[in-house]
Amino acid sequence: MLTCHDVAEQATDYMEGATGRGRRMAVWAHLRLCPNCREYLRQLRHGVGLARRALAEAPPPAEVEDALAALFAARRPGPAE
Amino acid sequence: MLLARLRAGDQAAFRTLVRARHGRLLRLASAFCRNRASAEEVVQDTWLAVITGLHGYSGEAPLAAWINGILVNKAKTRAVRDGRMVAFSDLARAETAGDTFEPERFLADGHWAERFSPWDALTPEREAGDRQLLAGVAEALERLPPAQRAVVLLRDVEGLDSAAICQALEISEANLRVLLHRARVKLRDAADRLVRPR
């Protein structure tokens, strides 16, 4: 029987599908019986989502966009080349 | 079709591409570079290569993946040239040493020493409106050790697949998962502190 500590150590492997079948079943069985570990894994997943949203795209500054657009206009090899 | 418009020299299409990709490229570059200025230069070089390479690009790989590939190569070339890149295999070794969890977080029998209370207050609406929370999480990301930060940026924020990340950073899959795990544990702890004291 896995302990909470075992499950906590393997949480990412489990979430990434990187555990073997036996291990996977053991973690799954622990999670069924342990609400505290279920909550912990839920929060680990939520943390990943938060990281993604925390770095949500900001559009580039207008001057950067303009400079790149100018490069594009100047350097683009035309189909005739 | 974006690619056809780009090849035809459509300015609006190029601006659309820049708006969609620039921020992500900067984040990708910042996974490799130690400072913002060199990350910005790598991104600039990448755009130049994209512009000049558009006609040679086969269209086989998705456009975003092709651009990401160029960026990774630019970041590495630059690293070799000026030695400013982080050596990930060495960092990975250092950052995976020791324990993931402080021993006091578990009781002697392996149970958690703490009880996790749900982040119930963290509804999507509140989260979206809570700049302080998101800024706090972004700061926590910045504070991660460099290899942990890189894998979390590449895997969790950018969603690259693990094989591509291992190849780009020259680390093993096992290393990748340990780094990712440690980063996620820290991010969860940081988020927990941000959610709780209100």
Interface residues (C-beta under 8 A of the other chain):
Chain A: T3 C4 H5 D6 A8 E9 A11 T12 D13 E16 A18 N36 C37 E39 Y40 R42 Q43 L44 H46 G47 V48 L50 A51 R52 R53 A54 L55 A56 E57 A58 P59 P60 V64 E65 L68 A69 L71 F72 A73 R75 R76 P77 G78 P79
Chain B: R7 A8 G9 Q11 F14 R15 V18 R19 A20 H22 G23 R24 R27 W47 L48 I51 T52 L54 H55 T100 F101 F106 D109 G110 H111 W112 R115 F116 S117 P118 W119 L122 E127 A128 L133 L134 A135 V137 A138 L141 V152 L153 D156 V157 S162 E173 R177 L180 H181 R184 V185 L187 R188 A190 A191 D192
